Amino acid sequence: MFAASWLYLRKGIRYFIAAVLSLVLLFAWVPVPYTGVMLERQLSAWFDADFAYHEQHQWVPIEKMSKHLLQAVVASEDQKFLQHSGFDLTAIEKALAFNARSKKVRGASTISQQTAKNVFLWTGRSWLRKGLESGLTVLIEGAWGKERILEVYLNSIEFGEGVFGVEAAAQRYFKTSAAKLSKSQAALLAAVLPNPHRLLVRAPSNYVRGRQQWIMRQMSQLPSISEQLDSP
């Protein structure tokens, strides 16, 4: 009985790994139509009997995104994005030190880690999810490269209830396209990313406005992200 169960478990693990590897390779070229976090939100809505919930999502290539948007998100979420290999070790050390002496929890996830979580996994904190996220981060860093990771991230990140990706966010909040977002609009979208269910684009608090202004200053100080991605 035990031997049979172990055999099925090993087969299941092999199939799971094969499926994940196939998706990683596929999504290196094909637009990501649906993500793990989208599924999580939909299941949560059904569980809460929220049948009015619907997702707004439209894939747009990175070439059709405002340069301000790329600059704002990197300035806000991961200023070392183009330099690290998926993990910001300095940020991790600082987060561990902060968490050891504070009741609040500070994260240190890079854009690469967030992309791995958003596309393939789920939200929440657990060692299992973090372990899977780390393995997937290594895979997408090797198979996708920085430009593709940023493209997938910007198309999958959540900007509010049911709003996924920068094109949906631009249309919902500013009645425009991701290509036409201004510097201040891009910075406002980036300002809510730490918690888009509490920090609102439509009704920005003083805290969100403060983050927006900080992000705009950081955008001016960082080298051009779009030019770095275009350079060989």
Secondary structure as the mmCIF struct_conf table of DSSP 4:
data_model
#
loop_
_struct_conf.conf_type_id
_struct_conf.id
_struct_conf.beg_label_comp_id
_struct_conf.beg_label_asym_id
_struct_conf.beg_label_seq_id
_struct_conf.end_label_comp_id
_struct_conf.end_label_asym_id
_struct_conf.end_label_seq_id
HELX_RH_AL_P HELX_RH_AL_P1 PHE A 2 LEU A 26
TURN_TY1_P TURN_TY1_P1 PHE A 27 TRP A 29
BEND BEND1 VAL A 30 VAL A 30
HELX_RH_AL_P HELX_RH_AL_P2 GLY A 36 PHE A 47
TURN_TY1_P TURN_TY1_P2 ASP A 48 ALA A 49
TURN_TY1_P TURN_TY1_P3 PHE A 51 ALA A 52
STRN STRN1 GLN A 56 HIS A 57
HELX_RH_3T_P HELX_RH_3T_P1 ILE A 62 LYS A 64
BEND BEND2 MET A 65 MET A 65
HELX_RH_AL_P HELX_RH_AL_P3 LYS A 67 GLU A 77
TURN_TY1_P TURN_TY1_P4 GLN A 79 GLN A 83
BEND BEND3 HIS A 84 GLY A 86
HELX_RH_AL_P HELX_RH_AL_P4 LEU A 89 ARG A 101
BEND BEND4 LYS A 103 LYS A 104
HELX_RH_AL_P HELX_RH_AL_P5 ILE A 111 PHE A 120
BEND BEND5 LEU A 121 LEU A 121
BEND BEND6 THR A 123 GLY A 124
HELX_RH_AL_P HELX_RH_AL_P6 TRP A 127 ALA A 143
TURN_TY1_P TURN_TY1_P5 TRP A 144 TRP A 144
HELX_RH_AL_P HELX_RH_AL_P7 LYS A 146 SER A 156
STRN STRN2 GLU A 158 GLY A 160
TURN_TY1_P TURN_TY1_P6 GLU A 161 GLY A 162
STRN STRN3 VAL A 163 PHE A 164
BEND BEND7 GLY A 165 GLY A 165
HELX_RH_AL_P HELX_RH_AL_P8 VAL A 166 PHE A 174
BEND BEND8 LYS A 175 THR A 176
HELX_RH_3T_P HELX_RH_3T_P2 ALA A 178 LYS A 180
HELX_RH_AL_P HELX_RH_AL_P9 LYS A 183 ALA A 191
TURN_TY1_P TURN_TY1_P7 VAL A 192 PRO A 194
TURN_TY1_P TURN_TY1_P8 PRO A 196 ARG A 198
BEND BEND9 LEU A 199 LEU A 199
BEND BEND10 VAL A 201 ALA A 203
HELX_RH_AL_P HELX_RH_AL_P10 ASN A 206 GLN A 221
BEND BEND11 LEU A 222 LEU A 222
HELX_LH_PP_P HELX_LH_PP_P1 PRO A 223 SER A 224
HELX_RH_AL_P HELX_RH_AL_P11 ILE A 225 ASP A 230
#
